[in-house]
Amino acid sequence: MPSVQDVSAGVRQMVLDSPRLAGMAGGAAEVERMLAAIEDAWVQARGRRIHLDVHPCAEPKATVVFQPGSGAHARLYFLLGGLLARHGYTFVGVDRPGHGLSEGARGDCTVEEAIAAAGAAIDFSRARSPRPVVLMGSSMGGLLTIFGLLRGLAPDLAVAHNFVYPGKLLSFRLRARWIARYRTRPYPLTTLVHGFEHLSPDPAVARYVRERADPAMAWELSAGSVASLFGFSAPRLGRAPPTLVLTGDRDKAIPAWATRLFMRFSGVPGYEVRTVPDAGHLLFHDHLDRSVPLIAEWLSSASRRLAGAAQP
């Protein structure tokens, strides 16, 4: 298992090597301050010790429980966490089992295990603060956000970046059965995520992905994890928290049309889809300047509606 220093080193260098990302934080000194402000917390989920990155906020409007993308760990999104903390939100990033500092074989985490880890993080957040809890995720984390709602997680609000639902297609359900029975080799992220090494035009981000030197990343996912993703299904919901679904109109990994189509069949009622113009797949690295204000505005508006609905 990597150390806290290992977890921070790769993403710290990536951000410092990118004038754009470092400038988003406010300069190198602010990058260091954001990293130093992160608190490490631990919860239990299905008998495993799960690590959380906590970006504290003195007077939070809400707590955002965040689920990273495929193979990723919470600290890869420390800029997102730090910027949302500036907007008044405590940010709790979840290391799924087998990712980051959490227990488990590297890259081995089923959908059900990931949902259990998110549920433990929601409980942790509610114990810390009476403010609303937002379940949020990007890429794979976006899928897990919607899947978590379908499995009964009950945050006050939800934000999902990207969504597809492989289990709605017979071909993927049959593939899931075959993988579960016969496959033992893991799946590299390069085969699971379309154009994985070319998702970002930022040289520093592209180098981080290409060199694969971060030991906290799961650069391969276990066959069992992939089978659980391809085979997941759940009944439709009668009601759900207010849910925002984001997609970039230039996303080549999960196109905007796919997110819209699969959300129609998701079984989640009352969601809202917003397309971020001129945005690719890495919404929370390449497009923080637009995605963070959009999310902060939506959370503020949705929280006011919640508070109004709670009034007698």
TORTORKE-975815 format. One record per residue (C-alpha): residue number from 1; x negated, y negated, z negated. Coordinates in steps of 0.02 Angstrom, whole numbers, plus 50000, padded with zeros to 5 digits. Layout:
% residues N
    n     c1     c2     c3
  NUM      X      Y      Z
...
//
This chain:
% residues 312
    n     c1     c2     c3
    1  50000  50000  50000
    2  49929  49828  50044
    3  49892  49697  49910
    4  49976  49528  49891
    5  49819  49451  49966
    6  49831  49566  50117
    7  50014  49519  50142
    8  49975  49333  50144
    9  49811  49335  50241
   10  49873  49380  50415
   11  50025  49267  50418
   12  49928  49124  50337
   13  49796  49132  50474
   14  49928  49143  50610
   15  50013  48984  50550
   16  49851  48888  50522
   17  49791  48939  50696
   18  49950  48865  50772
   19  49954  48673  50771
   20  50140  48684  50807
   21  50180  48798  50659
   22  50064  48709  50538
   23  50139  48543  50593
   24  50313  48612  50559
   25  50261  48638  50377
   26  50182  48466  50367
   27  49999  48514  50386
   28  49876  48642  50319
   29  49891  48582  50139
   30  50079  48607  50145
   31  50056  48781  50218
   32  49948  48825  50067
   33  50075  48748  49948
   34  50217  48850  50023
   35  50119  49011  50004
   36  50066  48969  49826
   37  50246  48930  49776
   38  50309  49106  49821
   39  50358  49211  49671
   40  50344  49400  49680
   41  50494  49494  49610
   42  50542  49677  49605
   43  50706  49772  49606
   44  50756  49956  49614
   45  50854  50031  49758
   46  50885  50218  49778
   47  50742  50257  49660
   48  50615  50149  49752
   49  50529  49991  49695
   50  50576  49851  49815
   51  50475  49691  49830
   52  50553  49520  49853
   53  50475  49355  49905
   54  50561  49216  49809
   55  50546  49036  49869
   56  50619  48941  49720
   57  50722  48782  49729
   58  50750  48673  49575
   59  50935  48639  49607
   60  50990  48764  49739
   61  51152  48746  49836
   62  51147  48935  49868
   63  51029  49082  49877
   64  50984  49154  50046
   65  50943  49341  50043
   66  50843  49369  50202
   67  50810  49531  50298
   68  50660  49527  50418
   69  50651  49592  50595
   70  50588  49759  50661
   71  50435  49817  50565
   72  50416  49648  50482
   73  50396  49597  50301
   74  50462  49449  50203
   75  50303  49344  50204
   76  50300  49339  50393
   77  50446  49217  50370
   78  50369  49108  50235
   79  50388  48952  50342
   80  50574  48984  50360
   81  50586  49013  50172
   82  50488  48856  50130
   83  50589  48748  50249
   84  50757  48813  50184
   85  50695  48781  50006
   86  50666  48599  50059
   87  50847  48594  50117
   88  50905  48651  49945
   89  50915  48840  49960
   90  50826  48972  49858
   91  50757  49099  49982
   92  50739  49283  49936
   93  50649  49383  50070
   94  50670  49572  50063
   95  50531  49697  50098
   96  50626  49851  50155
   97  50560  50021  50096
   98  50400  50060  50191
   99  50373  49875  50233
  100  50270  49739  50150
  101  50239  49778  49967
  102  50388  49895  49942
  103  50368  50080  49905
  104  50390  50209  50042
  105  50296  50281  50190
  106  50249  50144  50313
  107  50391  50113  50435
  108  50508  50241  50357
  109  50673  50159  50310
  110  50846  50213  50365
  111  50989  50092  50390
  112  51072  50153  50230
  113  50911  50126  50130
  114  50893  49951  50202
  115  51072  49909  50155
  116  51041  49973  49978
  117  50886  49862  49964
  118  50986  49711  50023
  119  51122  49751  49897
  120  50993  49756  49757
  121  50927  49587  49814
  122  51104  49515  49813
  123  51128  49578  49634
  124  50959  49504  49586
  125  51009  49335  49660
  126  51179  49333  49573
  127  51095  49370  49406
  128  50979  49220  49431
  129  51106  49090  49486
  130  51294  49062  49490
  131  51279  48980  49661
  132  51343  49067  49819
  133  51237  49206  49896
  134  51205  49209  50083
  135  51155  49372  50169
  136  51047  49330  50319
  137  50936  49423  50441
  138  50842  49408  50605
  139  50829  49534  50748
  140  50836  49703  50659
  141  50881  49605  50504
  142  51027  49529  50599
  143  51092  49702  50638
  144  51069  49753  50457
  145  51166  49599  50400
  146  51319  49649  50500
  147  51297  49833  50457
  148  51286  49785  50274
  149  51452  49693  50284
  150  51530  49846  50366
  151  51460  49955  50226
  152  51538  49846  50091
  153  51405  49719  50043
  154  51497  49564  49985
  155  51395  49404  49998
  156  51486  49239  49995
  157  51421  49194  50169
  158  51325  49283  50306
  159  51207  49229  50446
  160  51149  49355  50577
  161  51022  49313  50711
  162  51055  49437  50853
  163  51166  49588  50853
  164  51183  49752  50947
  165  51277  49908  50894
  166  51197  50062  50974
  167  51315  50181  50885
  168  51461  50111  50986
  169  51387  50197  51139
  170  51403  50385  51160
  171  51231  50396  51242
  172  51148  50322  51088
  173  51247  50432  50968
  174  51190  50587  51064
  175  51012  50519  51067
  176  51018  50493  50879
  177  51065  50675  50853
  178  50922  50734  50963
  179  50796  50622  50874
  180  50855  50680  50702
  181  50838  50863  50751
  182  50683  50869  50859
  183  50574  50713  50855
  184  50433  50698  50729
  185  50324  50564  50809
  186  50356  50383  50757
  187  50413  50249  50879
  188  50292  50105  50914
  189  50376  49934  50908
  190  50315  49908  51087
  191  50437  50043  51144
  192  50582  49989  51033
  193  50577  49800  51062
  194  50584  49745  51244
  195  50431  49641  51288
  196  50366  49652  51109
  197  50193  49583  51146
  198  50260  49440  51251
  199  50400  49374  51141
  200  50310  49212  51096
  201  50225  49080  51204
  202  50125  49023  51051
  203  49947  49091  51069
  204  49928  49114  50880
  205  50089  49214  50864
  206  50049  49316  51020
  207  49875  49356  50951
  208  49949  49412  50783
  209  50066  49532  50874
  210  49934  49593  50997
  211  49795  49627  50870
  212  49911  49716  50744
  213  49789  49684  50601
  214  49922  49647  50468
  215  49930  49802  50355
  216  50096  49745  50281
  217  50183  49762  50449
  218  50258  49927  50504
  219  50193  49935  50682
  220  50281  50101  50704
  221  50452  50158  50640
  222  50487  50336  50588
  223  50598  50447  50694
  224  50722  50458  50550
  225  50735  50269  50543
  226  50770  50256  50729
  227  50897  50398  50723
  228  50991  50309  50584
  229  50995  50149  50686
  230  51056  50231  50846
  231  51187  50334  50755
  232  51257  50207  50632
  233  51444  50177  50632
  234  51570  50111  50508
  235  51757  50071  50501
  236  51819  49898  50546
  237  51837  49771  50407
  238  52001  49695  50354
  239  51913  49540  50292
  240  51736  49473  50286
  241  51644  49321  50220
  242  51622  49174  50339
  243  51489  49236  50460
  244  51378  49139  50581
  245  51296  49237  50723
  246  51150  49154  50812
  247  51073  49197  50980
  248  50950  49113  51096
  249  51001  49084  51276
  250  50826  49139  51335
  251  50813  49292  51223
  252  50743  49436  51327
  253  50738  49564  51186
  254  50923  49549  51138
  255  51008  49439  51268
  256  51145  49319  51214
  257  51275  49415  51315
  258  51233  49574  51219
  259  51253  49489  51050
  260  51422  49419  51102
  261  51482  49583  51176
  262  51433  49693  51029
  263  51503  49570  50901
  264  51672  49593  50985
  265  51661  49778  50944
  266  51577  49756  50774
  267  51734  49765  50669
  268  51690  49603  50579
  269  51834  49478  50584
  270  51822  49289  50591
  271  51640  49269  50643
  272  51569  49121  50739
  273  51436  49138  50875
  274  51320  48994  50916
  275  51195  48998  51058
  276  51034  48900  51030
  277  50985  48819  51196
  278  50812  48851  51270
  279  50774  48976  51130
  280  50692  49146  51146
  281  50692  49294  51028
  282  50579  49226  50890
  283  50705  49099  50829
  284  50621  49082  50658
  285  50445  49059  50726
  286  50458  48974  50895
  287  50616  48872  50864
  288  50616  48824  50679
  289  50640  48641  50724
  290  50815  48682  50788
  291  50865  48838  50695
  292  50835  48776  50516
  293  50939  48615  50531
  294  51077  48714  50618
  295  51082  48844  50479
  296  51072  48714  50341
  297  51216  48615  50418
  298  51324  48771  50438
  299  51288  48831  50261
  300  51332  48660  50190
  301  51496  48654  50286
  302  51542  48834  50247
  303  51501  48810  50062
  304  51615  48659  50054
  305  51755  48762  50130
  306  51725  48899  50003
  307  51729  48775  49860
  308  51890  48699  49928
  309  51971  48869  49943
  310  51926  48907  49761
  311  52017  48752  49697
  312  52189  48787  49620
//
